[in-house]
Amino acid sequence: MESNKVVGILGIGLIGGSMALGLRQSGWAKECIGINTNRPNQKRALELGLIDRLLPMKEALEVIDVLILATPVDNLVEQLPQVLDQFNDKQIVIEVGSTKSPIYEALKNHPKRKQFVSTHPMAGTEFSGPEAAIEGLFIGKRCVICDAELSDAEAEKTIESLYQDGLQMNLIYMDSISHDVHTAYISHISHICSFALANTVLEKEKDEKRIFELASTGFESTVRLAKSSPETWIQIFHQNQENLLDVLDEYINTLLKYKGLMLSGSYEKLKEELAKANDIGRILNRK
């Protein structure tokens, strides 16, 4: 679907770069412009063909229809109000961060709040930077649109089209607070536990050769997320601390329960607990 939109992207790494690839390939974007902040990533994105050209923010704002902010979540709280201050009344900005409540608070009284649509495309890998961009990364995945009622109806329709027609994603809707609760339970806990497991193995197993020799697909899939950027995830953990601590308490209690059953020799009871966990397969296999 061709929309003839000019899209600007600030933050051309895994997510921003993959969005550029998808929007150009589908024809939704007539042109993808990288916002030049004099960082090597922007120039590398141009070399890789992820974007059509680089422009400073001031010049980009003169030609773009939609601006995608794919920067670390701490930066978004400052960047979004500044960008909206410079917008004409037809431009739209979205962000793709993993936490929403701080952004909601930062923009709730902004006079151009309706030109902002809060989104979270639920897709990614453990890699970062423009080299990590992947064609088709978002196809068939889900994107969360938060606080849709606070955005202009036409702006929301445009962004729905960006994700559905441009990136072939399925949309779900929720408010910012619910988003942060549920992502803590599903996404953020997975990452922090992967980091913890990797550090546990590195602490206990000093023979790197043995880790390499004995690591099977089960271990690799479990610690895959531990290869993610600490800079990115420390900001997410900090912003969503309250929800993450809540789910971490439950996770720690579950581990202690398993430990207690092993110490008491209650392996039949432990087997029952493991069988309960199998139910996650039923949920994840829903069509």
BAFI-3210 file (N, C-alpha, C; in Angstrom, 3 decimals, decimal comma, padded with zeros to 6 digits):
// residues 287
n [1|2|3|4|5|6|7|8|9|10|11|12|13|14|15|16|17|18|19|20|21|22|23|24|25|26|27|28|29|30|31|32|33|34|35|36|37|38|39|40|41|42|43|44|45|46|47|48|49|50|51|52|53|54|55|56|57|58|59|60|61|62|63|64|65|66|67|68|69|70|71|72|73|74|75|76|77|78|79|80|81|82|83|84|85|86|87|88|89|90|91|92|93|94|95|96|97|98|99|100|101|102|103|104|105|106|107|108|109|110|111|112|113|114|115|116|117|118|119|120|121|122|123|124|125|126|127|128|129|130|131|132|133|134|135|136|137|138|139|140|141|142|143|144|145|146|147|148|149|150|151|152|153|154|155|156|157|158|159|160|161|162|163|164|165|166|167|168|169|170|171|172|173|174|175|176|177|178|179|180|181|182|183|184|185|186|187|188|189|190|191|192|193|194|195|196|197|198|199|200|201|202|203|204|205|206|207|208|209|210|211|212|213|214|215|216|217|218|219|220|221|222|223|224|225|226|227|228|229|230|231|232|233|234|235|236|237|238|239|240|241|242|243|244|245|246|247|248|249|250|251|252|253|254|255|256|257|258|259|260|261|262|263|264|265|266|267|268|269|270|271|272|273|274|275|276|277|278|279|280|281|282|283|284|285|286|287]
n.u [000,853|000,759|001,533|002,690|004,036|006,501|008,923|010,585|013,325|014,636|017,205|018,476|018,665|018,303|015,385|014,482|015,866|014,895|012,223|012,425|013,308|011,060|008,950|009,769|010,004|007,377|006,212|004,840|006,131|007,263|009,736|012,458|013,966|016,894|017,605|020,140|022,454|025,097|026,321|028,062|026,309|024,184|025,391|026,324|023,918|023,026|024,989|024,390|022,032|019,625|018,202|017,141|018,338|020,275|019,438|019,741|017,826|016,272|016,048|014,886|012,373|011,068|010,166|009,134|006,378|005,709|007,299|009,494|010,556|013,078|014,730|016,692|014,723|014,951|015,732|013,497|011,611|012,549|012,949|010,465|008,609|010,143|010,275|007,543|007,031|008,086|006,584|004,450|000,875|000,094|001,816|002,974|004,115|005,654|006,665|008,671|009,107|009,692|008,523|005,836|004,459|006,096|006,314|003,656|003,138|004,920|003,843|001,179|000,050|000,782|000,295|000,152|-000,393|-002,182|-001,050|000,680|001,272|001,324|003,276|004,172|005,921|005,998|008,522|011,765|015,333|018,253|020,262|021,890|022,139|022,645|023,434|021,990|019,455|016,569|014,930|011,437|011,030|008,824|006,563|003,471|003,679|002,773|001,619|001,409|-000,845|-001,035|-003,158|-004,978|-007,182|-006,291|-005,036|-005,235|-007,876|-007,449|-004,676|-004,185|-005,318|-003,572|-001,213|-002,047|-002,322|000,350|001,496|-000,159|-000,513|001,969|003,924|002,806|001,673|-000,197|-002,663|-003,062|-004,718|-004,249|-004,070|-001,445|-000,565|-001,493|-000,086|002,584|002,508|001,863|003,947|006,077|005,518|005,723|007,755|009,901|010,674|011,630|013,974|015,567|015,887|017,271|019,703|020,510|020,762|022,839|024,962|025,068|025,928|028,405|029,688|029,780|030,784|033,884|035,366|035,577|035,703|034,221|031,661|031,200|031,373|029,343|026,987|023,757|020,960|018,875|020,062|021,220|018,962|017,719|019,493|019,795|018,772|020,431|022,456|021,644|021,606|023,029|022,861|020,464|018,588|018,921|017,775|015,096|014,482|014,777|012,825|010,497|010,459|008,826|006,773|008,368|009,806|007,729|006,974|009,392|009,604|007,634|008,730|011,135|010,036|008,849|011,105|012,273|010,305|010,547|013,145|012,783|011,095|012,811|014,823|013,387|012,859|010,539|009,659|007,539|005,639|007,023|007,071|004,369|004,244|005,893|004,378|002,192|003,395|003,595|001,299|001,672|002,354|-000,056|-001,265|000,530|000,403|-001,957|-004,050]
n.v [-001,200|002,092|005,136|007,542|008,887|010,766|009,676|010,255|009,152|008,850|007,353|004,799|001,844|-001,568|-001,654|000,847|000,781|-001,614|-000,933|001,082|-000,421|-002,102|-000,282|001,004|-001,132|-002,072|000,039|001,887|004,088|006,837|007,908|007,440|009,171|009,621|010,995|013,159|013,072|013,308|010,917|007,781|005,646|006,687|007,384|004,896|003,570|004,803|003,965|001,250|001,248|001,494|003,811|006,684|009,184|011,474|013,988|017,006|017,537|019,938|020,520|018,160|018,267|020,008|018,592|016,041|013,756|011,901|011,201|008,950|008,020|006,186|005,816|005,366|004,794|006,674|008,971|009,665|011,005|013,601|014,255|014,077|016,242|018,417|017,961|018,050|020,704|021,939|021,120|021,331|021,634|019,287|017,199|014,050|012,266|009,325|006,974|004,114|002,796|000,663|001,243|003,158|004,857|007,042|008,644|009,245|010,903|012,985|014,206|014,798|017,310|018,726|021,054|020,038|017,376|015,647|015,084|013,084|009,598|006,832|003,979|000,472|-001,722|-005,128|-006,789|-008,080|-008,638|-009,945|-008,301|-005,172|-001,849|-000,507|-002,594|-004,701|-004,554|-006,009|-007,391|-007,796|-008,150|-007,473|-008,709|-010,235|-009,993|-008,421|-005,124|-002,706|-000,130|002,664|004,523|005,530|007,184|009,693|010,687|012,398|011,498|011,095|011,070|008,782|006,843|007,014|006,019|003,482|002,438|002,560|000,527|-001,725|-001,876|-001,042|-002,467|-004,886|-005,771|-006,897|-005,234|-004,231|-002,748|-000,664|001,042|003,226|002,552|-000,092|-001,293|-001,112|-002,707|-005,268|-005,715|-005,851|-008,287|-010,094|-009,440|-007,852|-009,238|-011,561|-010,713|-009,729|-012,026|-013,623|-012,248|-012,648|-015,451|-015,901|-014,567|-016,141|-018,635|-017,875|-017,173|-019,564|-021,541|-021,658|-022,525|-021,698|-023,173|-025,465|-024,393|-023,640|-026,144|-027,699|-026,296|-026,432|-026,209|-025,541|-024,136|-022,031|-020,738|-019,875|-018,053|-016,241|-013,621|-012,326|-011,281|-008,849|-005,216|-003,680|-000,943|-000,163|-001,779|-001,236|001,224|000,682|-001,148|000,582|002,586|001,072|000,042|-000,437|-002,239|-004,298|-005,139|-006,216|-008,499|-009,818|-010,505|-012,489|-014,366|-015,039|-016,152|-018,416|-019,848|-020,337|-021,975|-024,243|-024,962|-025,572|-027,817|-029,640|-029,874|-031,111|-033,492|-033,798|-034,757|-035,604|-033,654|-031,493|-032,287|-031,955|-029,172|-028,487|-029,543|-027,842|-025,620|-026,346|-025,500|-023,068|-023,486|-024,075|-021,566|-020,003|-021,254|-020,550|-019,785]
n.w [000,000|-000,993|000,504|000,233|002,215|003,918|006,005|009,006|010,981|014,138|015,654|014,511|014,825|015,671|015,861|014,731|012,285|011,148|010,900|008,984|006,774|006,397|005,914|003,611|001,832|001,657|000,448|001,875|002,921|001,164|001,325|003,536|006,034|007,784|010,949|011,445|013,883|014,113|014,812|014,534|013,926|012,386|009,959|009,213|008,821|006,523|004,724|004,676|003,365|004,679|004,999|003,041|002,985|005,028|007,373|009,306|012,335|012,259|009,496|008,620|009,811|008,198|006,044|006,653|007,269|009,205|012,241|013,689|016,804|017,932|020,144|023,225|026,224|028,322|027,005|025,531|027,097|027,275|024,583|023,182|024,014|023,073|020,322|019,578|020,119|017,898|015,762|012,820|012,273|011,037|011,264|012,647|015,490|016,701|019,218|020,110|022,446|025,385|027,783|029,133|030,965|032,051|029,746|029,210|031,435|030,897|028,656|029,059|029,425|027,231|024,589|021,987|022,199|020,892|018,477|018,840|018,957|020,953|020,834|020,782|019,182|019,332|018,918|018,119|018,562|020,239|019,443|018,496|017,029|013,642|011,921|012,863|011,875|010,335|007,562|007,349|010,076|011,666|010,707|011,168|013,904|017,084|017,778|020,275|020,873|022,797|024,998|023,072|022,839|023,441|021,268|018,109|015,907|013,136|013,072|014,551|012,859|010,697|011,844|012,600|010,047|009,257|010,830|010,273|007,403|006,450|007,951|008,460|010,906|013,803|015,710|019,108|021,932|024,750|027,948|029,223|031,837|032,202|030,124|031,034|033,300|032,239|030,381|032,120|033,357|031,248|029,300|030,463|032,797|031,637|030,413|032,575|034,076|032,294|032,099|034,761|034,905|033,084|034,397|036,692|035,713|034,652|036,984|038,464|036,741|035,770|033,708|030,566|028,251|028,824|029,101|026,457|025,191|026,364|026,262|025,158|022,851|024,558|026,736|025,294|024,183|026,490|027,667|025,673|025,620|027,341|025,906|025,126|024,927|027,707|028,273|027,102|028,489|031,229|031,543|030,963|033,035|035,205|034,715|034,849|037,381|039,712|038,878|037,899|040,158|041,612|040,078|040,132|042,833|042,969|041,236|042,561|044,891|043,764|042,887|045,388|046,475|044,810|045,514|048,224|048,052|046,815|048,766|050,787|049,660|048,214|045,560|043,989|044,455|043,426|040,794|040,164|040,287|038,139|036,090|036,117|034,994|032,368|031,169|030,017|027,431|026,129|026,130|024,637|022,202|021,019|018,282]
ca.u [000,000|001,552|000,899|003,412|004,485|007,927|009,104|011,872|013,636|015,731|017,567|018,392|019,279|017,507|013,973|014,345|016,354|013,968|011,023|012,747|013,308|009,698|008,113|010,198|009,720|005,938|005,762|004,097|006,926|007,869|011,136|012,836|015,056|017,547|017,905|021,587|022,932|026,560|026,788|028,437|025,182|023,398|026,147|026,355|022,592|022,989|025,850|023,714|020,822|018,424|017,510|017,404|019,272|020,413|019,225|019,614|016,440|015,574|015,726|013,978|011,036|010,467|009,697|008,573|004,980|005,711|008,606|009,612|011,630|013,480|015,879|016,514|013,514|015,235|015,817|012,195|010,903|013,008|012,861|009,106|008,090|010,921|009,861|006,188|007,104|008,509|005,726|003,281|-000,342|-000,203|002,831|002,697|005,294|005,442|007,859|008,550|009,749|009,144|007,811|004,923|003,949|006,840|005,983|002,309|003,245|005,668|003,101|-000,266|-000,419|001,364|-000,777|000,106|-000,429|-002,975|-000,233|001,546|000,664|002,234|003,254|005,220|005,965|006,550|009,395|013,160|016,332|019,202|021,321|021,611|022,869|022,061|023,712|021,021|018,164|016,147|013,727|010,333|011,081|007,558|005,446|002,703|003,856|001,786|002,016|000,501|-001,092|-001,443|-003,877|-005,405|-008,188|-005,614|-004,470|-006,163|-008,411|-006,774|-003,292|-004,202|-005,564|-002,330|-000,252|-002,579|-001,951|001,800|001,797|-000,894|-000,229|003,394|004,776|002,034|001,542|-001,531|-002,739|-003,827|-004,851|-004,337|-003,567|-000,023|-000,324|-001,664|001,037|003,802|002,308|001,903|005,281|006,935|005,224|006,021|008,996|011,001|011,143|012,403|015,307|016,380|016,215|018,301|020,955|020,875|021,208|024,164|025,931|025,190|026,775|029,763|030,262|030,004|031,559|035,024|035,994|034,830|035,660|033,130|030,422|031,067|031,182|028,150|025,790|022,872|019,999|018,089|020,804|021,386|017,700|017,381|020,370|019,930|018,465|021,541|023,337|021,030|022,356|022,794|022,477|019,034|017,722|018,979|016,803|013,764|014,316|014,631|011,540|009,388|010,970|007,787|006,140|009,363|010,081|006,575|007,047|010,617|009,276|006,906|009,681|012,027|009,240|008,682|012,385|012,436|009,391|011,187|014,296|012,280|010,587|013,974|015,485|012,553|012,676|009,147|009,787|006,219|005,036|007,751|006,588|003,081|004,513|006,410|003,260|001,427|004,107|003,350|000,110|002,078|002,357|-001,418|-001,524|001,390|000,063|-003,258|-004,046]
ca.v [000,000|003,309|006,238|008,763|009,561|010,911|009,247|010,529|008,197|009,179|006,118|003,793|000,596|-002,748|-001,357|001,926|000,323|-002,619|-000,215|001,744|-001,452|-002,562|000,782|001,257|-002,324|-002,163|001,214|002,809|005,318|007,308|008,159|007,363|010,101|009,485|012,264|013,188|013,618|013,192|009,674|006,804|004,791|007,292|007,258|003,482|003,236|005,282|003,064|-000,042|001,409|001,447|005,084|007,322|010,293|011,999|015,422|017,483|017,556|021,145|020,366|017,020|018,679|020,785|017,728|014,753|013,647|011,097|011,045|007,797|008,113|004,833|006,077|004,816|005,317|007,869|010,110|010,002|011,939|014,937|014,496|014,219|017,612|019,310|017,734|018,558|022,166|022,393|020,523|022,001|020,976|018,085|016,168|013,049|011,623|008,121|006,374|002,654|002,368|-000,463|001,755|004,198|005,782|008,308|009,442|009,755|012,029|014,085|014,842|014,890|018,699|019,403|021,530|019,265|015,961|014,860|014,718|011,992|008,285|005,994|002,628|-000,477|-002,924|-006,216|-007,622|-007,699|-009,668|-009,524|-007,508|-003,741|-001,127|-000,600|-003,910|-005,676|-004,385|-007,227|-007,317|-008,647|-008,389|-007,216|-009,387|-011,162|-009,715|-007,494|-003,777|-002,109|001,307|003,073|005,787|005,951|008,250|010,980|011,086|012,803|010,312|010,904|010,689|007,375|006,035|006,983|005,128|002,130|002,022|002,339|-000,789|-002,809|-001,931|-000,863|-003,460|-006,137|-006,155|-006,944|-004,191|-004,350|-001,432|-000,598|002,297|003,186|001,854|-001,526|-001,715|-001,283|-003,879|-006,514|-005,930|-006,307|-009,693|-010,947|-009,100|-007,344|-010,310|-012,497|-010,154|-009,653|-013,402|-014,095|-011,651|-013,289|-016,817|-015,816|-014,229|-017,296|-019,619|-017,324|-017,177|-020,922|-022,325|-020,829|-023,102|-021,237|-024,251|-026,351|-023,696|-023,738|-027,539|-028,327|-025,473|-026,951|-025,212|-025,089|-023,091|-020,880|-020,011|-019,273|-016,907|-015,405|-012,219|-011,743|-010,604|-007,557|-004,031|-003,239|000,479|-000,102|-002,443|-000,637|002,316|000,072|-001,661|001,726|003,246|000,182|-000,621|-000,901|-003,440|-005,357|-005,664|-007,040|-009,812|-010,464|-011,129|-013,733|-015,296|-015,507|-017,046|-019,680|-020,559|-020,812|-023,109|-025,383|-025,342|-026,206|-029,150|-030,496|-030,141|-032,031|-034,730|-033,864|-034,665|-035,738|-032,317|-030,666|-032,702|-031,285|-027,763|-028,412|-029,827|-026,596|-024,716|-026,776|-024,831|-021,888|-023,904|-023,932|-020,140|-019,493|-021,910|-020,096|-019,233]
ca.w [000,000|-001,077|001,227|-000,121|003,423|004,191|007,393|009,642|012,049|015,044|016,320|013,454|015,251|015,343|015,640|013,763|010,987|010,619|010,482|007,717|005,735|006,155|005,362|002,235|001,033|001,432|-000,280|002,740|002,985|-000,078|001,640|004,948|006,305|009,076|011,620|011,639|015,154|014,044|015,411|013,500|013,549|011,324|008,710|008,872|008,307|005,138|003,954|004,558|002,569|005,504|004,825|001,757|003,192|006,385|007,510|010,684|012,778|011,800|008,077|008,476|010,217|007,109|004,948|007,069|007,700|010,427|012,881|014,579|017,784|018,341|020,998|024,572|026,861|029,115|026,095|024,973|027,973|026,920|023,143|022,666|024,123|022,222|018,934|019,399|020,120|016,577|014,738|012,268|012,777|010,266|011,506|013,689|016,053|017,494|019,811|020,097|023,683|026,154|028,955|028,666|031,982|032,106|028,561|029,461|032,367|030,276|027,562|029,306|029,344|026,068|023,700|020,745|022,570|019,948|017,315|019,289|019,146|021,740|020,261|021,171|018,343|020,149|018,094|018,317|018,796|021,273|018,825|018,421|015,994|012,300|011,317|013,384|011,203|009,650|006,734|007,799|011,524|012,348|010,041|011,992|015,332|017,638|018,197|021,248|020,811|024,144|025,211|021,737|022,934|023,607|019,978|017,060|015,232|011,857|013,369|014,959|011,660|009,924|012,499|012,441|008,689|009,243|011,385|009,617|005,970|006,197|008,605|008,547|012,304|014,408|016,721|020,346|022,544|026,206|028,506|029,559|033,102|031,943|029,284|031,830|034,165|031,472|029,809|033,223|033,604|030,100|028,595|031,277|033,675|030,818|030,187|033,794|034,472|031,376|032,580|036,028|034,626|032,461|035,437|037,584|035,047|034,563|038,323|038,950|035,784|035,381|032,523|029,410|027,265|029,183|028,743|025,003|024,781|026,917|026,053|024,111|022,398|025,706|027,428|024,409|024,050|027,776|027,953|024,469|025,912|028,114|024,963|024,822|025,354|029,089|028,278|026,801|029,459|032,556|031,535|031,041|034,403|036,111|034,500|035,213|038,577|040,639|038,330|037,762|041,495|041,984|039,424|040,613|044,125|042,695|040,620|043,621|045,740|043,045|042,967|046,761|046,629|044,152|046,334|049,430|047,703|046,573|050,043|051,582|048,917|047,729|044,103|043,368|044,527|042,456|039,476|039,980|039,999|036,774|035,188|036,018|034,085|030,991|030,636|029,242|026,033|025,612|025,922|023,565|020,939|020,515|016,922]
c.u [000,881|000,823|001,539|003,840|006,009|008,113|010,506|012,083|014,830|016,024|017,463|019,211|018,427|016,076|013,795|014,768|015,430|012,657|011,255|012,711|011,882|008,833|008,492|009,820|008,233|005,409|004,985|004,821|007,500|009,362|011,334|014,086|015,613|017,853|019,374|021,946|024,451|027,101|027,104|027,271|024,376|024,094|026,208|025,010|022,445|023,821|025,169|022,436|019,539|017,562|017,922|018,406|019,285|020,176|019,295|018,133|015,677|015,153|014,745|012,546|010,334|009,830|008,979|007,096|004,872|007,132|008,555|010,806|011,916|014,748|015,651|015,411|013,772|015,265|014,449|011,466|011,301|012,754|011,446|008,532|008,833|010,509|008,483|006,152|007,382|007,584|004,756|002,053|-000,713|000,742|002,464|004,020|004,865|006,762|007,602|009,152|008,997|008,475|007,009|004,522|004,742|006,534|004,591|002,369|003,912|004,837|001,652|-000,804|000,145|000,259|-000,892|000,088|-001,163|-002,192|000,772|000,729|001,695|002,146|004,397|005,146|006,703|007,330|010,821|014,064|017,240|020,279|020,913|022,460|022,260|022,307|022,692|019,662|017,844|014,912|012,669|010,291|009,699|006,377|004,786|002,837|002,793|002,411|000,961|000,380|-001,685|-002,167|-004,384|-006,377|-007,567|-005,018|-005,581|-006,597|-007,707|-005,319|-003,222|-004,419|-004,307|-001,340|-000,746|-002,216|-000,457|002,123|001,093|-000,509|001,271|004,268|004,083|001,969|000,074|-001,572|-003,538|-003,755|-004,912|-003,845|-002,126|000,272|-000,439|-000,517|002,263|003,703|002,518|003,265|006,278|006,769|005,700|007,411|010,148|011,549|011,988|013,829|016,147|016,763|017,282|019,665|021,440|021,394|022,604|025,233|026,138|026,123|028,220|030,463|030,634|030,910|032,690|035,705|035,156|034,706|034,485|031,770|030,165|030,722|029,819|026,870|024,979|021,892|019,141|018,772|020,912|020,100|017,339|018,221|020,534|019,746|019,567|022,569|022,794|021,841|022,044|022,334|020,976|018,199|017,809|017,989|015,374|013,496|014,063|013,252|010,365|009,704|009,866|007,142|007,121|009,710|008,950|006,677|008,324|010,378|008,575|007,846|010,625|011,295|009,043|009,959|012,614|011,510|010,008|012,359|013,839|011,776|011,732|014,655|014,701|012,309|011,286|009,109|008,459|005,504|005,718|007,304|005,245|003,273|005,027|005,298|002,368|002,060|003,878|002,178|000,465|002,090|000,993|-001,706|-000,736|001,054|-001,304|-003,104|-004,685]
c.v [001,239|004,435|007,581|009,562|009,642|010,669|009,611|009,564|008,696|007,933|004,956|002,570|-000,568|-002,382|-000,272|001,512|-000,696|-001,976|000,473|000,747|-001,864|-001,517|001,118|000,077|-002,431|-001,010|002,197|004,140|005,634|007,495|008,029|008,192|009,830|010,851|012,253|013,870|013,452|011,981|008,669|005,947|005,359|007,141|005,800|003,041|003,672|004,373|001,719|000,041|001,315|002,685|005,702|008,468|010,672|013,501|015,800|017,591|018,760|021,021|019,230|017,422|019,520|019,900|016,457|014,866|012,925|010,990|009,867|008,027|006,707|004,928|005,453|005,531|006,552|009,116|010,593|011,056|013,378|015,249|014,797|015,632|018,588|019,187|018,325|020,079|022,715|021,924|021,519|021,161|019,707|016,923|015,280|012,488|010,383|007,760|004,885|002,041|001,276|-000,044|002,971|005,241|007,082|009,225|010,039|010,990|013,242|014,862|015,165|016,315|019,445|019,816|020,748|017,757|015,106|014,435|013,620|010,724|007,381|004,553|001,776|-001,699|-004,039|-007,190|-007,173|-008,911|-009,158|-008,596|-006,040|-003,100|-001,324|-001,936|-004,962|-005,588|-005,589|-006,934|-008,272|-008,908|-008,340|-008,002|-010,407|-010,946|-008,698|-006,148|-003,244|-000,613|001,713|004,421|006,371|007,125|009,638|011,502|011,522|011,575|010,046|010,500|009,214|006,459|005,913|005,997|003,692|001,588|001,746|000,926|-001,928|-002,966|-001,867|-001,969|-004,802|-006,671|-006,199|-005,987|-004,633|-003,002|-001,568|000,755|002,107|002,385|000,344|-002,069|-002,015|-002,460|-005,162|-006,766|-006,328|-007,804|-010,601|-010,693|-008,760|-008,405|-011,313|-012,001|-010,168|-011,046|-013,998|-013,536|-012,365|-014,706|-016,814|-015,512|-015,380|-018,341|-019,134|-017,334|-018,593|-021,740|-021,457|-021,332|-022,736|-022,321|-025,179|-025,705|-023,857|-025,161|-028,093|-027,544|-026,024|-025,858|-024,693|-023,960|-021,843|-020,066|-019,291|-018,035|-015,985|-013,928|-011,538|-011,069|-009,228|-006,418|-003,659|-001,783|000,640|-000,616|-001,870|000,519|001,784|-000,448|-000,514|002,360|002,385|-000,585|-001,204|-002,196|-004,604|-005,961|-006,575|-008,438|-010,549|-011,145|-012,467|-014,788|-015,895|-016,469|-018,417|-020,506|-021,123|-021,998|-024,367|-025,891|-026,088|-027,621|-030,123|-030,858|-031,151|-033,353|-034,893|-033,752|-034,896|-034,385|-031,377|-031,001|-032,047|-029,806|-027,586|-028,655|-028,592|-025,651|-025,082|-026,041|-023,588|-022,220|-023,749|-022,479|-019,623|-020,097|-021,521|-019,503|-017,865]
c.w [000,000|-000,365|000,898|001,102|003,449|005,682|007,857|010,786|012,843|015,864|015,360|013,861|014,812|014,980|014,578|012,368|010,348|010,182|009,147|006,569|005,373|005,483|003,929|001,334|000,694|000,589|000,572|002,844|001,616|000,111|003,140|005,163|007,700|009,656|012,015|012,957|015,273|014,783|014,304|013,029|012,387|009,976|008,266|008,292|006,853|004,245|003,699|003,728|003,365|005,298|003,491|001,870|004,667|006,372|008,989|011,055|012,221|010,348|007,851|008,796|009,159|006,047|005,410|007,448|009,041|010,945|013,839|015,511|018,305|019,175|022,377|025,345|027,723|028,237|025,641|025,794|027,665|025,450|022,673|022,832|023,211|020,763|018,686|019,374|018,723|015,447|014,135|012,633|012,023|010,596|012,694|014,188|016,824|018,159|019,940|021,360|024,425|027,453|028,524|029,706|032,081|030,915|028,702|030,361|031,716|029,269|027,880|029,208|028,138|025,094|022,390|021,015|021,543|018,713|017,645|019,445|019,814|021,265|020,804|020,270|019,083|019,266|018,353|018,398|019,913|020,742|018,710|017,334|014,623|011,616|011,751|012,693|010,325|008,798|007,289|009,287|012,171|011,795|010,971|013,489|015,791|017,981|019,155|020,959|022,148|024,128|023,898|021,785|023,091|022,307|019,032|016,261|013,909|012,052|013,753|013,756|010,807|010,527|012,496|011,061|008,592|009,720|010,640|008,151|005,682|006,749|008,818|009,977|012,711|015,587|017,937|021,050|024,061|026,680|028,971|030,821|032,901|031,106|030,128|032,786|033,376|030,828|030,890|033,420|032,467|029,521|029,540|032,230|032,889|030,633|031,466|034,279|033,557|031,758|033,845|035,804|034,012|033,502|036,416|036,990|034,973|035,919|038,776|038,036|035,231|034,114|031,290|028,342|027,541|028,871|027,252|024,576|025,183|026,694|024,883|023,715|023,539|026,448|026,560|024,297|025,347|028,064|026,751|024,788|026,723|027,213|024,573|025,428|026,809|029,160|028,029|027,961|030,853|032,659|031,659|032,451|035,385|035,972|034,947|036,504|039,458|040,153|038,248|039,119|041,961|041,373|039,823|041,962|043,908|042,116|041,673|044,554|045,083|043,090|044,368|047,047|046,016|044,991|047,591|049,169|047,435|047,880|050,890|050,872|048,321|046,210|043,374|043,359|043,530|041,035|039,172|039,628|038,566|035,758|035,019|035,000|032,628|030,352|029,825|027,756|025,391|025,271|024,715|022,213|020,391|019,121|016,919]
res [m|e|s|n|k|v|v|g|i|l|g|i|g|l|i|g|g|s|m|a|l|g|l|r|q|s|g|w|a|k|e|c|i|g|i|n|t|n|r|p|n|q|k|r|a|l|e|l|g|l|i|d|r|l|l|p|m|k|e|a|l|e|v|i|d|v|l|i|l|a|t|p|v|d|n|l|v|e|q|l|p|q|v|l|d|q|f|n|d|k|q|i|v|i|e|v|g|s|t|k|s|p|i|y|e|a|l|k|n|h|p|k|r|k|q|f|v|s|t|h|p|m|a|g|t|e|f|s|g|p|e|a|a|i|e|g|l|f|i|g|k|r|c|v|i|c|d|a|e|l|s|d|a|e|a|e|k|t|i|e|s|l|y|q|d|g|l|q|m|n|l|i|y|m|d|s|i|s|h|d|v|h|t|a|y|i|s|h|i|s|h|i|c|s|f|a|l|a|n|t|v|l|e|k|e|k|d|e|k|r|i|f|e|l|a|s|t|g|f|e|s|t|v|r|l|a|k|s|s|p|e|t|w|i|q|i|f|h|q|n|q|e|n|l|l|d|v|l|d|e|y|i|n|t|l|l|k|y|k|g|l|m|l|s|g|s|y|e|k|l|k|e|e|l|a|k|a|n|d|i|g|r|i|l|n|r|k]
***
